[in-house]
Amino acid sequence: MDGHIALHQTQSVCPECLRRIDATYRLAPDGCIFLHKHCPQHGDFCTPVWRQGQGLPDFLDWVTERIPAPPRQPGHVADKGCPYDCGLCPDHAQHTCTGLIEVTQRCNMACPVCYAAAAGSPSGDLTADEVLERLRGLRAVSGACNVQLSGGEPTLYDFLPESIAAARELGFGLLQVNSNGLRLATEKGYARRLREAGLDSVYLQWDGLDDAVFRTLRGRDCLDFKREALRRCGEAGLGVVLVCTLVRGVNDDIIGDLLRWAVQQGPVVRGLHFQPAASFGRTPWALDASPRLTLPDLMLALERQSGGMVRARHLHAPSCEHSLCSFSAVYAREGQGLSAEPAGAACCGGSGSRLDNAEGARRSRAFVAGHWGSPHPEPTAADAFSRFLNTSGADRRFTVSAMAFQDALSFDVERVRGCCIHIVTGPGTLVPFCAYNLTSCNGQPLYRGRV
């Protein structure tokens, strides 16, 4: 394209047929970086993935070379090539930081935006034995990684407390539930029951500060019950991470207000995590009409809307997953706000010209367990770095982070090979999150519902 500069070659997939094709990151004159690709059958595609200038990090400075860390015990052979051999195959380049088990496909809401496309069907639950089998398989191939129990809405799963207790008995790191908060709010004692079973943290869906936002993204008023869920989690001693799905034109103008409010909720809220919406699962827009926000768009909005409390220069690339997948920083709480500078190393933030994936995964697991979870009575980690995190006053700190999921337009084979968030699809069988949820323009999944 005229005036565009090629920055990096990779491979992607065709959004129409999911065929693997060559792709190029190209810099436009206005500072936007696009992923360009061509399918011999379906033509050309491009989508914005990064933006530089205005104090934002340059693409080539942000992306760091990695030393691969293949799976200790691959669950699949490398045959067709990435992304078609997930299991994981021996060519995968990163260990598991978080193993995610979808214990149910049932849900007590029907959100217009839902990556799992969950529904109110009475079917779709794993048995307690199946969950235990997957936990044991995950422990065997990934060690003491962090675990997130998800869905659907996992609090609808009849054996959730028993599954949490089983995961704790197996010696995993952070144990977290991904929830909309409805049952936590309406059933007295349920949050405490989960805490007593061994739960550390709730990954609580929270998209805004008024019900207009929730009606758009979740299809109903939510603010009252979410506030009650947060109160009950705090009473139960659970750490909470607020998770905001960001959609351009819906809630990207309240980022600073949401940040300030989250900080003011005290030590129960350990961080605010943003997820710019990707086009997979259930969305009200077509793939080519997706209201995209890049990570630098979010960095700039955080800086401007927070009044400089968070600045783009505070935010670090990960040393765990691929550099283009996330950013984070950790701050000290000061009164009702945050310190002027980050209080320590960001979540899996790394430095240097070449990063070791295995070390990045280890540090990421320790950081998340130390900052997002409930305080443990005694430090249990064996190494000095993890002991420091367990004793460094995590309840007085606050994390700001974001994850840019990939869809069929933005999909990059290099990124998915570096993924550290793995869906547990069977005993010892793992699929990277974005590969598992990838769908074509016409809704054809690559993995979900087929493995």
MIROLO-105633 format. One line per field, with one value per residue (C-alpha): x negated, y, z; chain; residue number from 1. Coordinates in Angstrom, 3 decimals. Each point is the difference from the previous one (the first is absolute). Example, Ala and Ser with C-alpha at 12.3 -4.5 7.8 and 13.67 -1.06 7.14 Angstrom:
BEGIN
px: [-12.300, -1.370]
py: [-4.500, 3.440]
pz: [7.800, -0.660]
chain: [A, A]
resi: [1, 2]
***
This chain:
BEGIN
px: [0.000, -1.231, -1.959, 0.188, -3.253, -0.325, -1.157, 0.313, 1.015, 2.108, 2.873, 3.697, 3.251, 2.577, 3.077, 2.240, -1.452, -2.547, -2.717, -3.526, -1.394, -2.947, 0.483, -1.963, 0.069, -0.102, -0.454, 2.300, -1.036, 2.322, -1.834, 2.563, -1.324, 2.236, -0.147, 0.322, 0.640, 1.163, 1.956, -0.235, 3.695, 1.548, -2.217, -1.635, 0.629, -1.497, 0.732, -1.608, -2.037, -2.284, -0.497, -3.117, -0.841, 1.489, -2.306, 1.100, -2.598, -1.286, 1.066, -3.553, -1.109, 2.970, -0.321, -2.813, -1.711, 0.741, -1.854, 2.649, 1.080, 1.726, 2.523, -1.568, 2.464, 1.531, 3.514, 0.058, -2.381, -0.998, 1.594, 1.974, -1.855, 1.172, 2.824, 1.432, -1.927, 0.882, -0.154, -2.657, -2.363, -3.820, -0.277, 1.886, -2.364, 1.358, 0.939, 3.408, 0.449, 3.766, 1.933, 3.663, 2.710, 3.519, 1.993, 3.377, 1.472, 3.100, 0.416, 2.534, -0.458, 0.153, -2.606, -0.016, -3.825, -1.280, -3.222, 1.359, 3.406, 1.448, 3.730, 2.675, -0.023, 0.399, -2.711, -3.709, -1.359, -3.102, 0.388, -1.959, -2.191, -0.700, -1.096, -2.254, -1.460, -0.775, -1.541, -2.233, -1.004, -0.779, -2.116, -1.949, -0.864, -0.146, -1.008, 1.323, 1.404, 2.929, 3.529, 3.109, 3.354, 2.256, 3.034, 2.670, 0.579, -2.001, 1.985, 2.908, -2.136, 1.234, -3.465, -1.908, -1.038, -1.125, -2.000, -1.691, -0.908, -1.390, -2.152, -1.302, -0.836, -1.960, -2.233, 0.817, -0.902, 2.758, 3.534, 2.392, 3.622, 1.107, 3.493, 2.708, 0.707, 3.736, 0.009, -2.732, 2.339, 3.265, -0.933, -0.986, -3.165, -0.948, -3.143, -1.149, 0.676, -2.294, -2.675, 0.133, -0.414, -3.280, 0.915, -2.422, 1.462, 3.069, -0.474, 3.120, 1.575, 0.386, 0.411, 1.033, 1.472, 3.588, 2.593, 0.074, -3.358, 1.153, 3.227, -2.013, -2.648, 1.879, 3.631, 1.309, -0.554, -2.901, -1.489, 1.947, -0.697, -3.644, -0.502, 1.524, -2.213, -3.057, 1.093, 0.525, -3.344, -1.677, 1.755, -1.080, -3.649, -0.195, -2.214, 1.872, -1.260, 2.488, 0.085, 1.248, 0.901, -0.748, 1.946, -0.700, 2.969, 1.541, -2.298, -3.394, 0.832, 0.348, -3.368, -1.404, 3.177, 0.089, -3.662, 0.497, 3.086, -1.754, -2.936, 2.399, 1.517, -2.860, -2.073, 2.750, -0.506, -3.538, 0.033, 1.856, -0.454, 1.122, 0.905, 0.575, 2.759, -1.060, 2.342, 0.580, 2.759, 3.156, -0.163, 2.597, -2.361, -1.523, -3.720, -0.896, 2.030, -1.574, -0.429, -3.678, -2.179, -3.729, -2.122, -1.631, 3.484, 0.717, -3.365, 0.732, 3.544, -1.288, -2.536, 2.419, 3.068, -1.834, -1.589, -3.438, 0.452, -0.781, -2.392, -0.923, -3.626, 1.035, 1.457, -2.216, 0.075, 0.242, -2.891, 2.429, 2.414, -0.888, -0.790, 3.035, 2.431, -0.008, -1.353, -0.007, -1.270, 0.319, 0.440, 0.019, 3.314, -0.286, 3.186, 2.749, -2.445, -3.172, -3.659, -1.463, -2.268, 0.457, -0.845, -1.938, -0.384, 3.078, 1.808, -2.557, -1.637, -3.445, -3.022, -2.906, -0.371, 0.817, 2.368, 0.104, 3.581, -0.398, -1.212, 2.707, 2.684, -1.310, -0.071, 3.458, 1.565, -1.604, 1.029, 3.654, 0.283, -1.645, 2.001, 3.431, 0.772, 0.900, -2.864, -1.426, -0.829, -3.525, -2.197, 0.037, -2.208, -3.422, -1.970, -0.922, 1.939, 3.274, -0.559, -0.470, 3.326, 1.814, -1.274, -0.186, 3.440, 1.900, 3.201, -1.595, -0.748, 2.127, -0.600, 1.042, -0.107, 1.471, 0.192, 0.517, 1.638, -0.352, 2.795, -0.083, -1.121, -2.752, -1.158, -3.794, -1.534, -3.018, 2.279, 2.015, -3.193, -1.009, 3.349, -0.121, 3.766, 1.131, 3.469, -0.026, 2.052, -0.827, -2.414, -3.352, 1.379, -0.412, 0.976, -1.145, 2.871, 0.199, -0.362, 2.770, 2.399, -0.943, 2.931, 0.242, 2.161, 2.907, -0.380, -1.901, -2.180, -3.531, 0.195, 2.951, 2.647, -2.242, -2.508]
py: [0.000, 3.521, 1.575, -3.080, -1.463, -3.743, -0.650, -3.727, -3.172, -2.677, -2.369, 0.341, -1.604, 0.972, 1.385, -1.785, -3.538, -0.015, -1.103, 0.879, 2.850, 2.400, 3.354, 3.232, 2.728, 3.344, 3.527, 2.634, 3.681, 0.939, -2.351, -2.822, -3.546, -2.336, -3.766, -0.621, -3.424, -1.572, -3.203, -1.397, -0.881, 2.835, 3.010, 2.665, 0.836, 2.504, 1.164, 2.481, -1.639, 2.731, 3.752, 2.035, 3.661, 2.364, -1.502, -3.562, -2.767, -0.815, -3.369, -1.263, 1.124, -1.677, -3.391, -2.026, -3.137, -3.074, -3.159, -2.714, -2.305, -3.022, -2.040, -2.464, -2.660, 0.780, -1.328, -0.060, -0.548, 2.809, -1.052, 2.700, 2.883, 2.849, 0.674, -3.405, -2.359, 1.400, -2.405, 1.527, -1.040, -0.020, 3.224, 2.060, 2.572, 0.658, -1.883, 0.289, 2.937, -0.424, -3.165, 0.806, -2.646, 0.719, -1.987, 0.911, 1.598, 1.122, 3.660, 2.063, 2.934, 0.401, 2.667, 1.436, -0.160, -3.396, -1.700, -3.434, 0.609, -1.493, -0.587, -1.094, -3.618, -2.536, -2.167, 0.545, -0.733, -2.085, -2.681, 0.369, -2.895, 1.685, 3.207, -1.966, -1.886, 3.264, 1.489, -3.021, 0.062, 3.730, -0.521, -2.767, 2.007, 3.581, -0.314, 2.378, 2.564, 2.274, -1.292, 1.857, -1.773, 1.512, -0.622, 0.989, 1.198, -2.304, 0.875, -1.943, -3.151, -2.286, -1.281, 3.290, -0.063, -3.626, 0.827, 2.929, -2.251, -2.616, 2.611, 1.242, -3.559, -0.485, 2.954, 2.530, 3.674, 2.616, -1.437, 2.410, -0.039, 2.065, 1.290, 2.502, 0.239, -0.727, -3.073, 1.464, 2.952, -1.832, -3.118, 0.796, -1.785, -1.256, 2.153, -1.173, -3.599, 0.370, 1.678, -2.810, -2.518, 1.704, 2.713, 2.949, 2.436, 0.996, 1.306, 2.174, 1.310, 3.781, 2.188, 3.383, 2.204, 0.336, -2.404, 1.536, -1.674, -3.295, 0.018, 0.385, -2.658, -2.319, 0.461, 1.043, 2.221, -1.384, 2.684, -0.763, -3.715, 0.484, 2.382, -2.598, -2.748, 2.166, 0.648, -3.702, -0.963, 2.514, -1.375, -3.520, 1.021, -0.510, 2.158, 1.534, 1.076, 2.136, -0.989, 2.583, -0.917, 3.164, 0.921, 3.154, 2.360, -1.838, 0.337, 1.208, 3.482, -1.110, -1.765, 2.622, 0.167, -3.790, -0.056, 2.600, -1.771, -3.397, 1.378, 1.442, -3.424, -0.782, -3.142, -2.406, 1.244, -1.027, 1.339, 1.137, -2.085, 1.236, -2.227, 1.887, -1.984, -2.520, -1.429, -3.580, -1.737, 2.143, 3.633, 2.370, 1.077, -1.687, -0.806, 2.643, 2.628, -0.664, 3.210, -0.687, 1.430, -0.723, -0.236, 3.389, 1.536, -1.220, 1.228, 3.497, -0.028, -1.080, 2.819, 2.702, -1.092, -0.748, 3.443, -1.576, -2.368, -2.759, 0.875, -1.888, -0.118, -1.866, -2.904, -2.951, -2.714, -3.555, -2.407, -2.926, 0.159, 1.693, 3.715, 1.029, -1.816, 2.093, 2.733, 0.592, 2.087, -0.245, 3.070, 0.727, 1.313, 3.515, 1.149, -0.160, -0.091, -1.596, 0.872, 2.263, -2.800, -3.778, -1.722, -2.898, -2.388, -0.322, -3.297, -2.116, 3.191, -0.676, 1.830, -0.746, -0.678, -3.712, -1.522, -3.548, -1.264, -2.581, 2.613, 2.421, -2.628, -0.746, 3.654, 0.620, -2.869, 1.235, 3.615, -0.747, -2.378, 2.546, 3.067, -1.221, -2.614, -0.223, 0.415, -3.326, -0.367, -1.151, 0.454, -3.297, 0.717, -1.578, 2.778, 3.480, 1.861, -1.767, 0.401, 3.736, 0.244, -1.915, 2.340, 3.393, 1.373, -0.918, 1.312, 3.469, -0.212, 0.295, -1.485, 1.566, -2.425, -0.819, -2.961, 0.332, -3.208, -1.015, -0.640, -1.190, 3.416, 0.660, -3.615, -0.444, -3.488, 1.318, 1.446, -3.178, -2.070, 2.253, -0.274, -0.945, -0.113, -3.479, -1.540, -3.491, -2.035, -3.442, -1.782, 1.587, 1.605, 3.769, 2.526, 3.672, 2.314, 1.961, -3.110, -1.726, 2.921, 0.840, 0.106, 0.879, 2.793, -2.414, -1.322, -3.203, -0.825, -1.305, -1.904, 0.970, -2.719, -2.194, -1.337]
pz: [0.000, -0.821, 2.824, 2.235, 1.386, 0.599, 3.583, 0.590, -1.845, 1.682, -0.767, 0.681, -1.153, -2.586, 1.805, -2.498, -0.135, 2.885, -2.415, 1.165, -2.094, 0.050, 1.710, 0.459, 2.635, -1.847, 1.350, -1.506, -0.271, 2.901, 2.411, -0.079, -0.502, -1.989, -0.446, -3.759, -1.539, -3.244, -0.570, -3.565, 0.167, 2.021, -0.668, 2.174, 3.655, 2.419, 3.514, 2.441, 2.775, 1.393, 0.031, 0.681, 0.473, 2.648, 2.618, -0.715, -0.343, -3.465, -1.346, -0.556, 3.463, 1.696, -1.711, 1.555, -1.274, 2.132, 0.935, -0.565, 2.841, -1.596, 2.036, 2.427, -1.125, -3.423, -0.367, -3.804, -2.872, -2.369, -3.269, -1.848, 1.648, 2.214, 0.789, -0.933, 2.326, 3.411, 2.842, 0.681, -2.788, 0.416, -2.058, 2.571, 1.502, 3.503, 3.155, 1.659, 2.364, 0.353, -0.762, -0.652, 0.447, -1.242, 2.550, -1.519, -3.097, 1.903, 0.895, 1.978, -2.380, -3.781, -0.742, -3.545, 0.262, 1.177, -1.129, 1.009, -1.630, 3.197, 0.243, 2.449, -1.151, 2.844, -1.564, -0.409, 3.478, 0.606, 2.629, 3.235, -1.106, -3.351, 1.716, 2.348, -2.948, -1.792, 3.124, 0.449, -3.667, 0.204, 3.119, -1.729, -3.122, 1.344, 3.638, 2.653, -2.436, 0.827, -0.663, -1.097, 0.145, -2.614, -2.200, -0.828, 3.532, 2.289, 3.137, -1.547, 0.074, 2.784, 0.886, -0.037, 3.695, -0.333, -3.148, 1.761, 2.926, -2.391, -1.762, 3.350, 1.038, -3.238, 0.880, -2.726, 0.421, -0.199, -0.158, -1.685, -1.161, -3.003, 0.891, -0.882, 3.754, -0.061, 2.260, 2.203, 0.604, 0.504, 1.990, 3.558, 1.090, -3.464, -0.312, 3.451, -0.985, -3.010, 2.122, 2.543, -2.826, -0.918, -2.535, -0.141, -2.487, -1.996, -3.540, 0.119, -3.201, 0.363, -3.100, 1.341, 2.715, -1.214, -1.296, -3.486, -0.672, 1.507, -1.999, -3.205, 0.717, 2.401, -1.048, 3.444, 3.027, 2.027, 2.209, 3.199, 0.055, -0.983, 2.919, 2.307, -1.450, 0.635, 3.598, 0.687, -1.544, 2.283, 3.060, -0.983, -0.324, -3.755, -2.209, -2.946, -3.416, -1.919, -3.679, -2.484, -3.573, -1.983, -3.128, -1.984, 0.216, 2.970, 3.009, -1.228, 1.318, 3.656, 0.354, 2.390, 2.102, 0.315, 1.031, 2.716, 1.325, 0.034, 1.982, 2.582, 0.720, 2.339, 0.277, -1.101, -3.597, -0.907, -3.535, -3.094, -3.123, -3.427, -2.928, -3.276, -1.689, -2.629, -2.618, 1.015, 1.897, 0.098, -1.117, -1.481, -2.793, -3.031, 0.060, -2.581, 1.903, 3.397, 2.087, 0.673, 2.746, -0.093, 3.129, -0.749, -0.428, 3.533, 1.322, -1.317, 1.409, 3.420, 0.073, -1.130, 1.949, 3.258, 0.074, -0.272, 2.974, -2.507, -2.801, -3.131, 1.114, 3.182, -1.983, -0.791, -2.635, 1.355, 0.333, -0.004, -2.951, -3.298, 0.263, -2.082, 2.301, 3.172, 2.233, 3.756, 2.906, 3.786, 2.193, 3.712, 1.337, 1.432, 1.719, -2.620, -2.890, -1.293, 0.369, -2.647, -1.170, -0.185, 3.291, -1.468, -2.892, -2.154, -0.391, -1.859, -1.286, -1.344, -1.264, -2.251, -3.685, 0.271, 2.542, 1.342, -0.290, 2.755, 2.501, -1.150, 0.601, 3.479, 1.015, -1.476, 1.944, 3.226, -0.590, -0.731, 2.967, 2.291, -1.072, -1.088, 2.621, 3.669, 2.450, 1.143, 3.705, -0.777, -3.062, -1.841, -2.989, -0.154, -1.721, 1.183, -2.721, 0.861, 3.756, -0.554, -1.840, 2.726, 2.715, -1.741, 0.891, -3.154, 1.575, -0.044, -3.699, -3.116, -3.436, -3.291, -2.902, -3.386, -2.345, -3.766, -1.183, -3.634, -2.469, -3.596, -1.282, 2.555, 0.465, -0.034, 0.108, 1.914, 2.651, 0.460, 0.265, 2.899, 1.799, 3.703, 0.688, -0.961, -0.127, 1.509, -2.483, 1.392, 2.330, -0.853, -3.179, -0.255, -2.683, 0.002, 0.908, -3.267, -2.164, 1.968, -0.453, -3.596, -2.414, -3.679, -1.434, -0.305, 3.555, -0.760, 3.040, -0.234, 3.336, 2.216, -0.128, -2.157, 2.582]
chain: [A, A, A, A, A, A, A, A, A, A, A, A, A, A, A, A, A, A, A, A, A, A, A, A, A, A, A, A, A, A, A, A, A, A, A, A, A, A, A, A, A, A, A, A, A, A, A, A, A, A, A, A, A, A, A, A, A, A, A, A, A, A, A, A, A, A, A, A, A, A, A, A, A, A, A, A, A, A, A, A, A, A, A, A, A, A, A, A, A, A, A, A, A, A, A, A, A, A, A, A, A, A, A, A, A, A, A, A, A, A, A, A, A, A, A, A, A, A, A, A, A, A, A, A, A, A, A, A, A, A, A, A, A, A, A, A, A, A, A, A, A, A, A, A, A, A, A, A, A, A, A, A, A, A, A, A, A, A, A, A, A, A, A, A, A, A, A, A, A, A, A, A, A, A, A, A, A, A, A, A, A, A, A, A, A, A, A, A, A, A, A, A, A, A, A, A, A, A, A, A, A, A, A, A, A, A, A, A, A, A, A, A, A, A, A, A, A, A, A, A, A, A, A, A, A, A, A, A, A, A, A, A, A, A, A, A, A, A, A, A, A, A, A, A, A, A, A, A, A, A, A, A, A, A, A, A, A, A, A, A, A, A, A, A, A, A, A, A, A, A, A, A, A, A, A, A, A, A, A, A, A, A, A, A, A, A, A, A, A, A, A, A, A, A, A, A, A, A, A, A, A, A, A, A, A, A, A, A, A, A, A, A, A, A, A, A, A, A, A, A, A, A, A, A, A, A, A, A, A, A, A, A, A, A, A, A, A, A, A, A, A, A, A, A, A, A, A, A, A, A, A, A, A, A, A, A, A, A, A, A, A, A, A, A, A, A, A, A, A, A, A, A, A, A, A, A, A, A, A, A, A, A, A, A, A, A, A, A, A, A, A, A, A, A, A, A, A, A, A, A, A, A, A, A, A, A, A, A, A, A, A, A, A, A, A, A, A, A, A, A, A, A, A, A, A, A, A, A, A, A, A, A, A, A, A, A, A, A, A, A, A, A, A, A, A, A, A, A, A, A, A]
resi: [1, 2, 3, 4, 5, 6, 7, 8, 9, 10, 11, 12, 13, 14, 15, 16, 17, 18, 19, 20, 21, 22, 23, 24, 25, 26, 27, 28, 29, 30, 31, 32, 33, 34, 35, 36, 37, 38, 39, 40, 41, 42, 43, 44, 45, 46, 47, 48, 49, 50, 51, 52, 53, 54, 55, 56, 57, 58, 59, 60, 61, 62, 63, 64, 65, 66, 67, 68, 69, 70, 71, 72, 73, 74, 75, 76, 77, 78, 79, 80, 81, 82, 83, 84, 85, 86, 87, 88, 89, 90, 91, 92, 93, 94, 95, 96, 97, 98, 99, 100, 101, 102, 103, 104, 105, 106, 107, 108, 109, 110, 111, 112, 113, 114, 115, 116, 117, 118, 119, 120, 121, 122, 123, 124, 125, 126, 127, 128, 129, 130, 131, 132, 133, 134, 135, 136, 137, 138, 139, 140, 141, 142, 143, 144, 145, 146, 147, 148, 149, 150, 151, 152, 153, 154, 155, 156, 157, 158, 159, 160, 161, 162, 163, 164, 165, 166, 167, 168, 169, 170, 171, 172, 173, 174, 175, 176, 177, 178, 179, 180, 181, 182, 183, 184, 185, 186, 187, 188, 189, 190, 191, 192, 193, 194, 195, 196, 197, 198, 199, 200, 201, 202, 203, 204, 205, 206, 207, 208, 209, 210, 211, 212, 213, 214, 215, 216, 217, 218, 219, 220, 221, 222, 223, 224, 225, 226, 227, 228, 229, 230, 231, 232, 233, 234, 235, 236, 237, 238, 239, 240, 241, 242, 243, 244, 245, 246, 247, 248, 249, 250, 251, 252, 253, 254, 255, 256, 257, 258, 259, 260, 261, 262, 263, 264, 265, 266, 267, 268, 269, 270, 271, 272, 273, 274, 275, 276, 277, 278, 279, 280, 281, 282, 283, 284, 285, 286, 287, 288, 289, 290, 291, 292, 293, 294, 295, 296, 297, 298, 299, 300, 301, 302, 303, 304, 305, 306, 307, 308, 309, 310, 311, 312, 313, 314, 315, 316, 317, 318, 319, 320, 321, 322, 323, 324, 325, 326, 327, 328, 329, 330, 331, 332, 333, 334, 335, 336, 337, 338, 339, 340, 341, 342, 343, 344, 345, 346, 347, 348, 349, 350, 351, 352, 353, 354, 355, 356, 357, 358, 359, 360, 361, 362, 363, 364, 365, 366, 367, 368, 369, 370, 371, 372, 373, 374, 375, 376, 377, 378, 379, 380, 381, 382, 383, 384, 385, 386, 387, 388, 389, 390, 391, 392, 393, 394, 395, 396, 397, 398, 399, 400, 401, 402, 403, 404, 405, 406, 407, 408, 409, 410, 411, 412, 413, 414, 415, 416, 417, 418, 419, 420, 421, 422, 423, 424, 425, 426, 427, 428, 429, 430, 431, 432, 433, 434, 435, 436, 437, 438, 439, 440, 441, 442, 443, 444, 445, 446, 447, 448, 449, 450, 451]
***
